[in-house]
Amino acid sequence: MTTVIIVIVVLWLLGFFGQRVIPSFPKTGTWIHTLIVIAIILLILDLLKII
């Protein structure tokens, strides 16, 4: 579960900072927010040991 959370956060960071670092990096729009919400939900569920 921790690996999934780390991958989602890394993808979120790439989407958030990717355009600034590499100008040809595609825009992600609302995917950034979707990924961070999923990562937070998974983190909360992992902390509560529901999954």
Summary of the structure (lengths in Angstrom):
residues: 51
radius of gyration: 12.5
end to end distance: 8.9
largest distance: 40.4
contacts: 109
relative contact order: 0.20
helix: 75%
strand: 0%
